Amino acid sequence: MKTEQYRIIEKSSFNDFINSLIASQKVIGPVYKGFNNYTFEEIKSAQEMSLNYIPTIIPPKKYFMPQKETILEFDTKETLHVEPVSEYEELILFGVHTCDIAGLRCLNVVLSDEPKDISYLIRKRYITIIGLECNAYCDEYASCSFVGAHVPTTGYDLMFTDLGDYFIVHIHSSKGMDIVKQANIFKPADNYDFEALKALREKKDRIFNNEVPTERRYLPDLIDRSWNASVWKELEQKCLGCGNCTSVCPTCYCFDIKEDVDFTLKAGQRYRVWFSCQLDPFAKVAGGIDFRRERSARQRHRFYRKFRYHIDRYGMFFCTGCGRCSRTCMAKINLKEVLTALIKESETKIWRKWL
Amino acid sequence: MEKVVIKKSPYNVKKARIIDIKQLTEKEKLFRVILEDNSWLDYEPGQFIMVSLMGIGEIPISICSSPLNRDYFEICVRAVGKVTESMHRLNVGEIIGIRGPYGKGFPIRMIEAHDLLIIAGGLGLAPLRSLILYAIDNRRDFGEIHILFGCKTPEELLFSDEIEEWGRRLDLHFACTVDRADPDWKGNIGLITSLIPGVDIDPIRTYAAVVGPPIMYKFVIKELLAKGLPVDQILLSFERHMKCGMGKCGRCQIQNLYCCKDGPVFTFKEIMDMAEAL
């Protein structure tokens, strides 16, 4: 812990700080929308934000990889004219939870991989991330400690941790340092604050327990053994194939490419839109052949993609434990329950081998 | 919201001009294409490009000419969808957009100095033609070359002139079969698998390259294994819907592999334990 990287800010000065940010830049924060729903949207004053929020409907991924994004503009009037474009905006994302920061890290790994997604890299440069640590579980759907996304590690410019009357703030980048310097209301942190932070994290270790009855390190192996599990067949009966789970997932990045033309039928845009492996046309090829026709195969693909395939490819889980997929599922498919069922089925198989 | 033009965007397309169009069959046309800036497309047999008709769409198509030909490249297009049907309405001189080449083609450096057994089903001959022409251009670098080609009916035979010439050549073995013949057909009748047992090869010295419709692979592989071909000497090229061609959009994912980036050519060894591959 580098002590000079920490500051504190009294809660009484917090609103002033946010309002000073708003005065200089566009600030995005969590806003309550009713019925226990929250969204990230632009805020015009500190009071609009709900700092005690459960994961928003759509993760902050939408600012890095918009649902619909123009990639080319073209004009075919005389000769073909194509212009690759990118849109970006200078933003401060305030109050991002550690699970969503983990999600942005996943997105970053994929889109920075060769060939680089330049639009994403440009947008990323103009977005400042200010995190907000959770001191307690948001609700029963969360499994952030299982995947190790419940404590801040990296992926932010500043991280706010609530220590009662004040926040302790970790400065993780020079961009973050500039904000702190400019605001001029942050005080240096001393030993008492570090002790308080340490105590909080120790308490968190006790409350945030593995939400799935196994350890993270055993999961890839478990998933490997589960290709033919009956759990997938059970999901087949439940899943409606609506794709909600993937459209709210902070680590899903699959997309389709489409285009529109204007009324002259000569000029238009090519754009990409979020797409989902849970939807019927996703894995279809010529001749109507579908390599994942059954919904069980599509659900299995989703779980393998979260917990197995990307371990091989990028060395990390592509689940942040945010619980959005389970919270939003119309058929009440619950990620933690599915993993637990896989563990049980796998255990029975292992026991049978010994008996 | 600020908007910037990024010339280096991976989605940017190069302009390419159609210089010749040949009707191969009722449904397939061969397009001969050059890049507008007169640069050449540097590709390996088995690689593909993304072809754009602006306002209509973009699709992956494998390149079917010899990579040693620096004057032009060729793509064989079957009219089956929105983009391909529109392509069939294009004329010589018109401009299309392309990006690529993408993917891993046939591992030429590994295949060279070996015997080559090429097995093509229907439109699968298109990507394999690139390999065949390369092997013919570099004939002395390869051992025996066997080409087996099968399609449903004699009318669907692709590159019929070239096929005839391959049949006449003394430095390669060519056999062709159709599932259903017409009265004029003088060649073999039957599935492509029926040709394999009769081919005289030394399995240890042979690389097999197989491209065809999904249904064909399982049966062909079975015959090749029966012949004694090692699993890492069976090369397969897969078709999937690819939207980006760069391992991002997820459409062509086969378990932890991306068909566009890790393929489209795989050895049988790489995918033999993978469900959803075949």
Interface residues (C-beta under 8 A of the other chain):
Chain A: I71 L72 F74 T76 T79 L80 V82 E83 P84 V85 S86 E87 Y88 E89 V110 L111 D113 P115 K116 D117 I118 S119 I122 W227 Y253 C254 F255 D256 I257 K258 E259 V261 L265 K266 G268 R270 R272 F275 C277 F282 A283 K284 V285 A286 G287 I289 F291 R292 A297 H301 Y304 R305 R308 Y309 H310 D312 R313
Chain B: M1 E2 K3 V4 V5 I6 K7 K8 S9 P10 Y11 N12 V13 K15 S52 M54 G55 I56 G57 E58 V80 G81 I95 G97 P213 P214 E239 R240 H241 K243 C244 M246 G247 K248 C249 G250 R251 Q253 I254 Q255 N256 A275 E276
